[in-house]
Amino acid sequence: MTEAAIHSLDHFTLEVPDLAEGARFFEAFGLDVREQHDRVELRSVGSSHLWGTLLGGSRKRLRSIRFGAFEKDMPALERKLRDCQMASPEPSSNGLWACTPDGLAVEVAVADKSSPASKSSFDLAPRFDASRGTGPRSRVAQVRPRRLAHLAIHTDDVQAAMDFYARLGIRLSDRSGNDVAFLHAPHGSDHHLIALGRSDGPGLHHSSWDVATIDEVGQGAAQMADAGYPRGWGVGRHVLGSNYFYYVRDPWGSWAEYSADMDFVAAGEIWPAADHPGEDSFFQWGPPPPEDFVTNHETMPA
C-alpha cells in the first residue's frame, strides 16, 4: 500500500511591496497576470490553474505554500502533522495548515493533480522552415511558461525541513551535504518540486517555470532584458535535475527561473538519491552565478 503523500505543488502566496510592479514583472515573464482589487493572480497562459498569488506587504515575504493531495490521504496526513498544525491564515481556506520548523505556513488541500504524470515534452529547437534552422528576432513569439515547476526556498536547517516534508510523503531526490536538498512527490513529479537551501531563515529563493525548448530559455532571458530586467544568471545546465536554466532577478531580490528538460521521477520509481559534493553538483556549464545569488533578502534588515 502506498504511503499517504501529497501529489503536487499547487500554489504559493508571496507578499510584495508593490503589486503593480509584481504584475509588470510576471507579465513580462510570460504569465497570465490578473490584477484583482487586493491581489495579483498568476496563471500560465491557457490554463485555469492558479499557480501563485501576490499580496501587498511592507516587504517581500513568502507567506505560504499549498500542496495538493488526494482526499483518501488527508486523514493520514492530518495525523502526521498533528503536532505542528496551525490556525488557517487564509479565512477562505478549508485545507489543513501546518508550520515548518522555521515558521513557514504550509497548506495541504484536496486538489486535482497538477504535477505532470510523465516527463514534460522537450525539443532542442523547432526549425524555422525547411531551409533554415532559425528565423529573424522579430518573428520570435513571447515565451510563455507552461506551468509552475518548483519552488526553491531558504531554510535555517535543511535536515529539519526535510524531516517536516517527509511527513507529507515527499522524498529526497538528491542533496549536497547540509547546504541543499531536492525533494519529489511519490505519485510522479519532476526531480524536485521543492528545493531547500541553507540560509538564516525562511524565504523564497526562486519560483521555477517549465518551458518547452532550450531556445525558450535563452529567448526568455532576452525577453526579460528587453522589458527592463537585465539581471540574471544563465543560460546554463544544472547537474541535479539536469535542467537547462535562466534565472531572472525580480524587483525584490529573489528569482524567477525559465527551466527546460528537468529529470522526472515516475510514480512508484525509487530514485537513486545521493549526497553530492557541492563543487561537482551545482551546474555543469554556464557563467558563474551572481555574488548575491544565494542571499536571503527576507531575513535582511529592512
N, C-alpha and C positions, 0 to 999 in steps of 0.2 A: 504494500500500500504506500502510495506517495505521501511524503510528509506534507502537512499543510504549509502553504507558502504563497506569497504574493506572486502575481504573474506579470505585472507591468509597472513601469514608472509612468504614472498617469498625468501628473500635473505638478507645477511648482508655483509658489507665490513669492514675489520679490517686491520689497518696498524700495522706492527710489525717490530722490528729492525733486524730480522734475518729470511729471508724467508726459508732458508734450515732447520732451527730449527723448524719453524712453520710446514713445510711439515713433518718432522720426528714425531712431536708430534701428529698431526692429523692422520697420517698413523698408528701409534701405537694405537691410539684410535679406529681405525677400519673403517675409512672413505676411500673412493676412492679419492686419492690425485693426482692431475695432476699438475705438475710443468711446467709453461709456461715461456717465457723469462723474463717477468717482474712481474709475479704474481703466486700465488698458488690457484688452484681451488678445492673446497671441495664439493664432492657429496657423497650420500650414495651408497653403492655397489649395482649394478644392476639397478640404476636409472640414467636417463639423467639430472635430475633437478639439477641446480647449486644452492646449499644452501648458500655457503659462498665463499668469495674471500679474500685472504691475499695479501696486497701490502706492499712494502718496505717503511719504515719510520724511523725517528730518534728514536722513542719510540712507545710503544703500544698505539693505539688510535682507538676507534670505529669511523669509518669515515662516515658510513651511514647505514640506514635500508631501505629495499624496501618491500612494501606491494602490493599484487595483488588485483585487482578489476575487476568487470565485466564492459564491455565497456559502457553499458547503464547508469552506475552510475558515470562515470567520469565527466560529466558536473556539476552535483550537488556537487561532491567532490571538484571540482575546485572552485566553488563559495564559499564553506565553508572555503577553505584555502587561499582565495584571499589576505587577509591582512598579511599572513606570508609566501607567496611564495618567492622563491629564484631562482637565476640562477642555471642551472644544473652544478654540479661539475664534471659530467662524460660526456665527449664530445659525446659519442655514445648513450646516453640515450635519449629516446623520451617520458619519463614519466613526471609526474607533481612533482615538487620539492617544499618542504616547510621546514621551520626551526622551531624546538621546542623552547619553551621559553628559554631554557638554551643552545641552539646552536647546537643541533644535526641535521644533514641533514637527511630528510625523503623523500623517493620517493614513489609515488603511480603510478602504471602502470597497463595497461591491461595485464592480465595473466591468465593461467589456474588455477583452484582452487587446491592448494597443501595442504591446511588444510584438515584433514580427514572428510569424510561425516558421519562417525559413530565412536563409541569408538574403539580404536585400540585393536586388539586381545591380550589376556594376558593369560599366563599359569604359575602356581606356579613353575613347573619344569617338563619337559618331562622325562619319565622313561628311564633308560639306556637300559634295556631289561625286559623280563617278570619277572625275579627274583630280579633284583637289581634296586634300585631307582636311583643310580648314578654310574659313572664309574671312571676309573683312570684319573688323571690330564692330562696325556699325550694324552688323547683322546678328550680333550676339544677343540672345534674349536674356532678360533678367534671371539670375539664379534664384530658384525658389525651392528651398529645402522641403523634403517630403515628410519629415516627422522629427520630433524630438528623439534623439538617440540616447543621450545620457546626461547626467549632471556630475560634475566634479566638485566636491565640497571639502572645505577646510575642516579639520578637527584637531583638538589638542591631544588626542590619544587614539591613534589608528586602531590598535588592538581592541580597546574598549568599544569603539564604534563598530568594528567588525562583529564583536560579540552581540551588540544590540541588533544589528541587521540579520545576524544568524537566527534570531528569534522569529524573523519574518520568512525564514526559509531561504534567504539569499546566500549564495555560495561564493567562496573565493575562486576567482579565475587565476590571478597571479598577484604577486606582491614584490616589493623591493624593501626588505627589512621592515623597519617601523616608520618608513617615510611615506609609502604609498601602497594602496591596495585597490584591486579591481574586482568587482562583485557582479555576478549574473543571477538571473532567476531560473529555477529548475524547469519551468514549463516551456522553455525555448526563449532565448533572448540573445541580443548581441553579447560579445565577450564581456562587456560591462554596461550595466545601466546605472550603476553608481561607482564613482571613483572617490577614494578617500586620500587626502593629502595632509601630512603633518603640518600643523601651524600652532598658533597660540589661542585658538578658539574656533567656534563655528563660523561658517560663511560660505558664500558661493564663489568658487574659483571660475567655473565656466559652465555654460549650457552648450551642448553639442547637438548639431542638427545634420541629419543624413541627406546627402546629395548623391547623384547617380554616376558621376564620372569624375576623374581627376581634373579634366578641363573645368568642370564646375567649381572645384576647389580653387583653382587659380583664377577663374573668372570672378568668383566671389570676392577674392582679395582686391581685384581691380575695381569691382563694383562698389565696394565699401570705400576705397581710396577716393574714387570719383565723388562719392557722397559726403566726403569730408571726414572720413575715419581712416586715416592712413596708417595708424599704429597697429602693428600686428606681429605675428610670428608664423613663418612658413614661406612657401609651401614646403612640406616635408612628409616623412612617413614614420609613424611610431613603430616601436618593436612590440610592446604588449598591447594586443588588439589589432595590430598590423595596419591600421587605417591611415590613409593619406589625410593631411590636415592643413588648415589655415585658421589661425585664431585672430579675431579682431578685438581690439581693446574697446570696451564700451565706455560711456562717459563717466563711470563711477569706479573704474579700476579693475573690474572683472572682465571676462572674455566671453565671446560667442564663437563657436568653432564650426566651420564647414568640415564635415567628415565624410569620407567615402571608403567603401570596401572594408568595413570592420569585420573581424572574425565573428563567427556565430556559434553558439552552443545550443545544440538541438535538445528538445525535451527528452529527458532521461539520459542524456550523454554525461559521462563522467569526464570532465575536463582535466587535463594533467596539470593542475596548479603547481606552481613552483615559486621559490624565493630567488629573485634575480639580482645580481649586482647592479647598483644604480648606474654606473658608468657604461653598462652594456645593454641597458633596457629602456632608456628614455626615448630616444629617436634614432633611427638607423641612418637617415640622411636629412639634410636641411640646414638652414642657417642656425647659428647659436640663438638661444632664446633671449628675450629682453631681460635686463637685470632685475626688473620688478615682476617677472612672470609669476613667481610663487608668492608674492606679497598678499597678505590678507588685509584688505583695506577696511573690512568691517570691524576689526579689532584695534585699528589705529585711532589715536586721539582725534576728536572732531576738530 
